[in-house]
Amino acid sequence: MTLTRRLLVSYTALIAFTAVVLLAGADRLLRGRLMEEATSELEREAKFLESSARGVGRSGLDSLVRSLAAQTGRRLTIINRAGEVIADSDFPLGELSTLENHATRPEVKAALEGRTGTDFRRSVSTGRDELKVAVPSTFGVVRISAPLPQVDAVVARAQGAVLLSGIAAVVLAALLAWGFADTVARPLLKLRDGAAGIARGEHPVLDTRGRDEVGQLARALRTLDENLSGRLGELERERAGMAALIGSMIEGVIACDERGKITQVNPAARELLGLAADAPVPPILELFRQRNARDAIDATLGGAATADIEIDMGPRAVLLSGSSLESGGAVFVVHDITALKHLEAVRRDFVANVSHELKTPLTVVRGYAETLRKDDPPGEVRSG
């Protein structure tokens, strides 16, 4: 997922969560407010019924409550001070005696005490959830009940309006979030591409004019690019100088990694090992078949240092020295001592020949010397 999409999803999720919380809170407040308004409306209707019933006898109450119930769609009930129902829009006069005494009902009890009473419960008589409001009356209590669907219908209409407003707000916020996410992500994506170009050895053009964190990051990347270019130039010059130095050595130099794979070999080493200039170089253990050489190479790759291991390579005699590297691997130096071995053989032959040629005359001289040391020399002979 791209940075723009991640930002968009994050912002949208945050906005949607906030909208849900606000809608839940608004729904609760709205329901409470609507219940208060519904209660106030039922209280006004109850008071209107109470005032309308004052000039009506008990025989006309049933007609009155049924007429008003047909107009309002409410359930109207008149209860005497003993808690008995004397008129109910949902029950004919003949069935009123079967209804329970209402004196203990919370809203009736409050009205009998001279206050407006309210309650929200399931009616025992009708089996419906109803909001009930009762007010004091000359007969005792006048109560109006509104079924829950009526109250819920008002709440649902308000909730629908709030929900549509919330959805519209979320959609608008998502569009704004997309624009903001794109604005934030675009310079970061350019910096990403610039960093990738630097990693490839390129020199991308970075916009360093910004004063915010993105601009600071762009300037830091430009400085990094400049420093890397300088360091790489120095390393390239050092590498070229080192390559020239190693290439000009008369000793053979072989560098390998910790697994014995040769990473660098100079021309002198190729000549000593009999390798063409462009020929691939095998692992170092395959270049030396002698046991002492392989042991020295293994020891060097293991971290030890070896020095002046004489190796007989057919027509050539070489000295092998090795040193391990801290980063892994080792460097070996191969010195051709074939000429020195030849000179040593010539010296030995010369000394042997000289010793042989001088042995006989030296023996004679030694005999004369011993004779002279043991015998007295003859006296001087005088002639007549």
Secondary structure, 3 states (H helix, E strand, C coil): CCHHHHHHHHHHHHHHHHHHHHHHHHHHHHHHHHHHHHHHHHHHHHHHHHHHHCCCCHHHHHHHHHHHHHHHCCEEEEEECCCCEEEECCECHHHHHHCCCCCCCHHHHHHHCCCCEEEEEECCCCCCEEEEEEEECCCEEEEEEEEHHHHHHHHHHHHHHHHHHHHHHHHHHHHHHHHHHHHHHHHHHHHHHHHHHHHCCCCCCCCCCCCCHHHHHHHHHHHHHHHHHHHHHHHHHHHHHHHHHHHHCCCEEEEECCCCCEEEECHHHHHHHCCCCCCCCCCHHHHCCCHHHHHHHHHHHCCCCEEEEEEEECCEEEEEEEEECCCCCEEEEEEECHHHHHHHHHHHHHHHHHHHHHHHHHHHHHHHHHHHHHCCCCCCCCCC
